[in-house]
Amino acid sequence: MSAPPGTDWRPALASGTVRRHDPVRHADLLLLPERVGVLTGSAVAVLGLCDGSRGVGDIVAELAGRFPGAPVATDVPPFLERLREEGWLR
């Protein structure tokens, strides 16, 4: 069983998930077989830190430094957990 967010979980894209920029749509995408997710807002910055080397707390700290005053501590962990539940992250 995997660790809950905020402990020792180090988010990374799930096997088979690919992150791409679509120049036609001017959008960043997450691709899985039979599925496409369009990344909007700060999701690109969040997922850019999900390389398996950082824990959730490290990701939150990095984003808090980049976006002072943004509610990253309350918004990012549940966002990452939702992506894990949907199969985008491991």
C-alpha positions as CSV (number, residue, x, y, z in Angstrom):
1,M,0.0,0.0,0.0
2,S,1.3,3.5,-0.9
3,A,1.9,6.2,1.7
4,P,-0.6,8.9,2.1
5,P,0.3,12.4,0.8
6,G,2.3,14.5,3.2
7,T,4.3,11.5,4.5
8,D,7.0,9.9,2.4
9,W,5.1,9.8,-0.9
10,R,7.2,11.1,-3.8
11,P,4.8,11.7,-6.6
12,A,5.8,10.9,-10.2
13,L,3.9,10.3,-13.4
14,A,2.4,6.9,-13.5
15,S,3.8,4.3,-15.9
16,G,2.5,5.0,-19.4
17,T,1.6,8.7,-18.5
18,V,3.2,11.2,-20.8
19,R,3.3,15.0,-20.4
20,R,3.3,16.9,-23.7
21,H,2.8,20.4,-25.0
22,D,0.3,20.7,-27.8
23,P,1.4,23.7,-30.0
24,V,-1.9,23.7,-31.9
25,R,-4.0,24.0,-28.7
26,H,-1.3,26.0,-26.9
27,A,-1.9,23.7,-24.0
28,D,0.0,21.2,-21.8
29,L,-1.5,17.7,-21.8
30,L,-1.2,14.5,-19.8
31,L,-1.6,11.5,-22.0
32,L,-2.5,7.9,-21.0
33,P,-3.8,5.3,-23.4
34,E,-7.4,6.2,-24.2
35,R,-7.3,9.4,-21.9
36,V,-6.1,13.0,-22.3
37,G,-6.0,15.5,-19.5
38,V,-5.6,19.2,-20.3
39,L,-3.4,21.0,-17.7
40,T,-4.6,24.5,-16.8
41,G,-3.5,27.2,-14.4
42,S,-0.8,26.1,-11.9
43,A,-1.2,22.4,-12.7
44,V,1.8,22.7,-15.1
45,A,4.0,24.0,-12.3
46,V,2.8,21.4,-9.8
47,L,3.3,18.4,-12.1
48,G,6.7,19.8,-13.2
49,L,7.9,19.0,-9.7
50,C,6.4,15.4,-9.7
51,D,9.6,13.6,-10.7
52,G,9.8,11.1,-7.9
53,S,12.6,12.9,-6.2
54,R,10.6,15.2,-4.0
55,G,8.1,14.5,-1.3
56,V,4.7,16.3,-1.2
57,G,6.1,18.6,1.5
58,D,9.0,19.5,-0.7
59,I,6.7,20.2,-3.6
60,V,4.5,22.4,-1.4
61,A,7.6,24.3,-0.1
62,E,8.9,24.9,-3.6
63,L,5.6,26.2,-4.9
64,A,5.1,28.4,-1.8
65,G,8.4,30.1,-2.6
66,R,7.3,30.6,-6.2
67,F,3.8,31.8,-5.5
68,P,3.8,33.7,-2.2
69,G,0.4,34.0,-0.6
70,A,-1.1,31.2,-2.7
71,P,-2.9,28.5,-0.8
72,V,-0.5,25.8,-1.9
73,A,-0.4,24.0,1.5
74,T,-4.1,23.4,1.4
75,D,-4.6,23.0,-2.4
76,V,-1.7,21.0,-3.6
77,P,-1.8,17.8,-1.5
78,P,-5.4,17.0,-2.3
79,F,-4.8,17.8,-6.0
80,L,-1.9,15.3,-6.1
81,E,-4.0,12.7,-4.3
82,R,-6.8,13.1,-6.7
83,L,-4.4,12.7,-9.7
84,R,-3.0,9.5,-8.0
85,E,-6.5,8.1,-7.5
86,E,-7.3,8.8,-11.1
87,G,-4.2,6.9,-12.2
88,W,-2.1,9.9,-13.5
89,L,0.5,9.7,-10.7
90,R,2.2,6.9,-8.8
